Amino acid sequence: MANKPWGGRFDAPTDKSVEEFTTSLPFDVRLYTQDISCSMAHARMLGKVGLVPISDVEKIVAGLAQIEKDIEAGEFPFAPGDEDIHMAVERVLTDRIGEPGARLHTGRSRNDQVATDLRLWAKEQIGELGNDILAFQQTLVTRAKEHLSDPPTVLPGYTHLQRAMPVPLAHHLLAYFWMLERDKGRLLDCLLRMDESPLGSAALAGSGLPLDREMTAVALGFSRVSENSLDAVSDRDFVIELLSALSVMIMHLSRLADETITWASSEFKYISLPDAYATGSSMMPQKKNPDIAELVRGKTGRVFGSLMGLLTTLKGLPLAYNRDLQEDKEGLFDAVDTLRASLSVMTGLFSAVIFNSEVMKAAVSDDDLYATDIMEYLVAKGVPLRSAHHAVGGLVKTASDKGVGLSQLTPDEYQAASESFADDIGDYFSAQHSVASKNIMGSSGIAAVKQQLEHAEAAIDMSGSGDSSA
C-alpha cells in the first residue's frame, strides 16, 4: 500500500470498486488552481518557520507552477489511483522533485486543505457572479431607458394574472433590477462570513508544529483565520449560504423567465423573441418557442435540489470531518455553473427581445384598468375610501351588465354613484394620465421612475467601482 499516502496502516490494496466509489477527482479537479495556490502559500510558510529548507521550498513552488501549466495544457499525468486533486498534485510533485515534495504536507491534512481550497473557489465565483449580475442589470437599465421616452411604453400591471393598473414597461423591468441588487447583497454577505482561512487546522485539532496561520491567510487573500479547528474542517455553512443565495437568485430569474414565456405567447404578444434566442418545432413549422426561458425556469429545481441535498447531508454529522463532506462540491459546482449560464443567456435575450409597444398600448385601453384611479379621484375630493371603493365597484358592475366600458357610462350614471363626480372624469381613462399621477417615491409615475433609474445607475456605478456596499 505504499502508493497511497495513508497506506502505511494497510496490508491489502483497496478494492477497485471502492476506489471508483470514493474518488472525487472527476469533479474536484476544477479546484486545481486553488489547490496549487494553497500549497504554494503553505510551502512558503513552512520555509519561513524553519520546518522546510528554503532550497526545498523553492523546488516545491517551481514544481507546483509547472504542474499548474501541465494541467492547463492537458498534459498532467493523472493516474487511476488518484483519489482527488490534492493527492494527484502531491504524487506528481514528489515523483518529479523527490524528497522536497514529500515535505509539502507537513502540518496540514486534506481536511483543512480542501476546506481552504473550496473557500477560495467560492470567493472567486462570488466575484464572477457579481460581474454576471451587473451585466444583466445594465441590460435591464438600458432597455428601461429606451421605453421611458415621450410617450413612455405602458402595459397592464397584473395581480393574480388579472389586469390591474397601467404601469410603465421601464418600471416593470426595473423591478427585476432591484431583485438582482438584493441578490448581489446576499452574495456579499456570504463573502463576509466565508472569508476566513481554515489552513493550519490540520485534521481536526491543529498541529503541534510552529505554523504561521496568519501568514498563509494573508498570502491567500483571507481577512482572518478560523477560530476553532474542529469547526474549521467540518464547516460547510459557507456552501449552504452560497447555495441559498443562488436559490433566491434563480427564483428571481425563473419569475422573469415565466413572464417572458407568458408575454411571448399568442394570447399576449407583448414581446417578440429574437431568432437567436428562440427555437422551432420539429413538426410544427409555425412555432417559435421560448426554450431559453423555459430552461431557466426548469433549472431552478436543480439549484433548489443542491441546497436541500447539502442541508440533508450535514444535518446529522458529528464533529469533525466525515467523508460525507465530499458531497459538498458537485451540487455547488453545478449551481454556480447553472446561475452563470442562466444570467448569460437572459442578458443576451433581454438585449435583443422586441417589446411590442403597440400591443401593450392596445391592452391599456381596457377601461377597467382605471377603476382605481377613479376611486382615488373620489378620495381626493373628500369621499371616504370605502365609500369610493363601493361607488366605483357599482359602476364597474353597471358597465359590465351593459356590456360597455367604464368610459362609456353616462354622466347621470356617474352622478348616481357619487355626487362628487364631475365632467373631468373622462380625463382619467388614459394610461399617460394614470402614470403621470403616481409620483411618490418608488411608484410607477414617470418622474418617480426616472428617479429610480438614477438610483439604479448609481448602484451600477458603485458596483463597477468595486464598492462592497453596492
N, C-alpha and C positions, 0 to 999 in steps of 0.2 A: 504493500500500500504506500510505497514511498512516493508515488506520483501524486498523491493527494496531500494538500497542505496540512490536513489533520490526520494523515494515515498512520502515524506512529502508534496509535491506540488500537489499530485493527490488524487482524491477520488475513482475513478473507477480502477479496475485492467486492466492490459494490455491484449488485446485480444491475444488468443493463436496463431493465425496466424501471428500477429505482432512479438511476441516473437520468433517464429520459423524463421521469415524472417530476423530479426535483429541480432540474435545470431551469434557470431563469435567463440564461444567456440570450435566447431568441428575442426577448423584449428589453432586458436591461442593458443590452449593447448600446442603446442610444444614450446611455449615461457616460459613454467613454470620455467625452471632453471633461465633464465634471470630475470623473474618477481620476483622470490624469492630473488635473489641476490640484485636486485634493492631495494626491500622492506627492506631487512636487512640493507643495507647501509643507507637508508632513516631513519630507526628507530634509528640507532646508532647516526646519525647526530642530530635527534630530542632530543636525550638524552644529547648530548654534549652542545647544545644551551639552554637546560633547558626547552624545551617545553613538554617533556615527562619524568616522573621519571625514573631513571636508573633501578629501580626494574621492571618497566613495560617494558622497552626496553629489558631486559634480558628474560622476558616471551615471548615477541614478537619474538625475534630471535630464542629462543628454539622452539616455536610453529611453526615458518616457517621452521626450519630444519626438524621437524617431518613431516610436510606437504610434503616437497620435497621427503622424504623417502616413504611416503604413495603413492604419485603419481607414483614414480618409481616402486613400488611394485604392482601397480594396485589396491590399496586399498583406494584411495581417494574418499570421498562421494560426487561426483558431483550430482547436483540437476537439475531438469528440468528448473527452473527459472534462472539458472546461465547464465548471458549474455556473459561473457567472462572469460578468465583465471584469470584476475585481481580480479574481483568480487567474483569468486568462492573461491580463496585463502583467500580473506579478510573475506568472510562469515564463512568459516570453522574455520579460526583463531579466530574470535570473539566468535563463538559457543564454542570453546574449552577453551579459556583463559579469556573470559568475557571482561570487560571494557578496559583493556590494548589493546586488539585487535581493539577496536573502535577508539583508538588514532592513529593508524598507518597511516591513510590517511591525517593526519594533514599537511597542507602546500603543498599538491600536488593534482593533478587531474589525471583522467585516460588519459587526453590528453598528459601531459608530461611523464606519466608513460609508456604508450605504445610506445611513440616516443623513449624513452630511451631503453626499452626492445628490440625493433626492431633493433636499432643501435647495441646493444650488440650482438644480434644474428647474424647480418650481419658481424660484425667484426670477430666473431668466425668462420663463414663459409668461409670467405676470407682466413683465415689460413688453414682450411681444404682443400679448393680448391687448394691452393698453394702446399700443400703436394701431392694432386692427380696429379697436372700438373707435378710436379717434378718426380713422379714415371713413368709417361709416357715418359718424356724427357729422363730419364735414360734408358728406354727400347729402345728408338729410337737410342740413342748413342751406346748402346750395339750391336744392330743389324747392325748399320752402320760400326762399327769396324770389325765385323765378315766378312763383304763383301768388306773390303779395303785391304785384304791381297794380295799377289802377285800370280797370277794376280787379280786385282780387278774385281768385278762384274760390268759390264757395260750394260746399257739398252738404248733404244732410249729416248731422251727427246722430248717433244711434244710442238708444238704450234698449236692452232686450232684443236687439236686432230689429227694432221698430224705429222708423223715422221719428226724430225728437225735435231738434232745433238746427238751424243753419250754423255751420262753423267754417272758417277759412281752411282750405287744404293745408296751408302753412301751419296752422295751429295743430291740426291732426298729426302732421309729420313730426312736429317738434315734441309731441307727447312721447314719441319713441326716443328722441334725443335725450330727454331727461331720464327715461328709464336706463338708457345706456350710461348716463352720467353717474347714476347710483351704482350701476354695475362696476364702473371704474373705482368708485369709492370702496366697494366691498373688496375688490382685489387689493387695493392699497391697505385696507385693514388686515387682510390675510398676510400681506408682506410684513407688516409691523410685527406680527407675532411669530412668523417663521424665521425672522432674521436673527437667529442665534445659532452658534456652532456647536454641534454635538461632539466634534472631533476631540479626542482625548478622554472620552467617557469609556473607551475600550469596550469590553464585552458587556459589562454592567456596573462595575464597581470602580471604574477609573484605573489608573496604573500607579504602581509604586515607583516608576521611573520619573525623573525630573522633567516632565514635559512642560512646554510653554504653550498653553492653550490660547492665550491672548494673541500670541504671535501668529498662529495658524488662522485664528478667526479674522484678524486684520488682513492677512495675506489673501484670504478667500472672499473678502468683502462683507463679512458679517459684522453687525454692530455690537455684538456681545457674545459671550459664551453661555452655554446652558448651565443651570444651577445644580441640577441633580442628575447623576449619571444613570440611575435606574430609569428615570423619566425620559432622559435624552435618547436612549437607544430604543425605547419602546413607543415613544410618542409619534403618532401619525395624525394628531389633531390638525396639523397644518394641511395635510392632504384632504381631510374631511372638510375643512373650511374652504379650501380652494374648490373642491367638488361642489360644495354648497353654493358658492358664488357663481360657479359655472352653470349650475342648475337653474338659478334665478335668471341668469343671462339668456340661456337657451329658451327659457319660458317666455321671456320678452320677445325674442326673435320668432318664436312659434306663434305668438299672438299676431305679430306683424305678418308673418307668413300666411296665417289663416285669413287675415283681412285681404292680403294680396290675392289669394285664391277666390275669395268672395267677389272682390272688385273686378277681377278678370272674367268672371262668369258672364254668360249671355244675359242673365237676368239683371245684372248691374251695369256692366260695360263702363265702369268708371275709369278703368285703365286698359291699355293695350300692351301686351307683352312683346318686348323686342325679340326678334328671331334668335338672337344669340343666347337668350336666356329662356327659351321655351323648347318644347319637344312636340312631336306629332304622334299620330296613331299609326300602327302597322296595318290597321284595317280601315279606319275612317278617315278619308282624305281631308275632310274639312277641319280636323281637330288641331288646336294649338293649346297645348297643355302646360299648366304651371308647375311642372315637375320640380323645379328648384325649390319653390316654396313648400311643396308637399313633402319633399325630403327633409327640409329643415324642420318642419313640424314633426315628421316621423322620427328624426334622430333625437328629438327631445327625450324620448323614452330611454335611449341608450345612456344619456348623461344622468338622468334620474336614477337609472339602474346601477350605475357605477357608484353613486353616492350611497344608495341603500345597501349595496353589496359590501362596501367597506365598513359601514356602520355595523352591519351584522357580523362581519369578520372580527371586529375589535371588541364587541360588547362583552365577551367573557374571557379575555386574555389576561392571565396573571402576569405580574412583573417578572422578568424584564422582557428580553427578546424571545419571541417564538417564531417558528418558521411560517406561521400563518401570515406574518407581516410581509412575506414575499408577494402576497396578493394585493399589495397596495399600489402596484405600478401599472399594470395593464389597463385597469379602469381609468386611472388618472391620465395616462398617455392618450388613451382613446378619447376621453372627454375633452382634453386640450386640443387634440387634433380636430375633433368634431366642431368645437367652437370656432377655431381659427378658419376652418374651411367654410363654415356657415356664414361667418362675418364677411369673408371674402366674396362669396357668391351673392350675398344680399347687397353688399356695397355695389357690386357690378350691376345687379338687377335694377337697383333704385337709381343708379346713374343713368340708365338707359330707358327706364319704363316711360311710357307715354300716358300722361294724365289727360283724360278726355273731358276737357273743361265744359264743353257744350252739353255733354250728357249730364254732368253734375249740375249745370245751370238749370236744365230742364227738371231735374229731380227736386231742386229747391223751389220750384214753382208750386209745390204742394202746399195749399193754404194751411193745412193742419200744423205745419212746422212753425207757424207764427202764433199759435194759441197761447204760448207762454208770454210772448211779447205783448199780446192783447191783455192778458191778465195783469202784467206789470204796468200797462197803460192805466188800468183802473186803480191799481195800488198807488201809483204816482199822483192820482187825483184824490187820494184820501180814502178809497174804498178798502175795508179790511181784507187782508189776503184771502181768508177763507170764503168770504162773500164774493170776491172777484173770481176765485177759482170756480165756485159754483155757477156763477153767471156765465163764464166762458165755456164751462162744461156743457151748460144748457144750449149755448149757441152751436157748439160742435155737434150736439145731438140733433138740433134742428136742421143744420146743414146736411148732416148725414141722412136724415129722414127724407129730405127734399132732393137728395142726390146732387147737391151743388157744393161748391167750396165756400169757406167762411167769408171770403171777399165778396161773394155774390148774394149774401143776405141783405135785406133792405135796411135802411136807416131805422124804420119803425121796429124791426125785429131787434136791432141793437138797443134801441131805447127801451124796449120791453124787458130786455135782460138787465139793463142798468141805465139810469138817467145820466150817468157820468160820461157815457159815450157821446162823442161829438163828430162833426163832419170829417175831421182829420184822421179818423180811424183807418181810412183806406191807405194812408201812407205807410202803415205798419206791415203791409203784405209785400215786403221787399227784403231780399237777402242782404242787400247792401245797407239798408236802414237797420236791419236787425243786428248785423255785426258791428255797425258803426256805433251802436248804442251801448256796447258792453266794453267799458274801458277801465274797469277796476283791475288792479294788477293780477296777472295770471289768467285773465278772462280771454274770450275769443274775439274781442274787439280789435280792429286793425291797429290802433295806436298801442294797445296792450301787447299785441303780437309782435309789433316792431320793437318794442322794448324788450320783449322776451328774446327776440333774435339777437339783440345787442348783448344780452346776458349769455346767450349760447355761444356767440362768437368770442366773448371774453373768456368763457370756460375753455374753449378750444385753444385760445392763445396761451392760457395758463398751463394747460396740459402739454402743449407743444414746447413750452419753455422748460418742462421738466419739474414744475412746481408740484410737489406731492399733495398740496391741499386741493388740487383740481379734482 
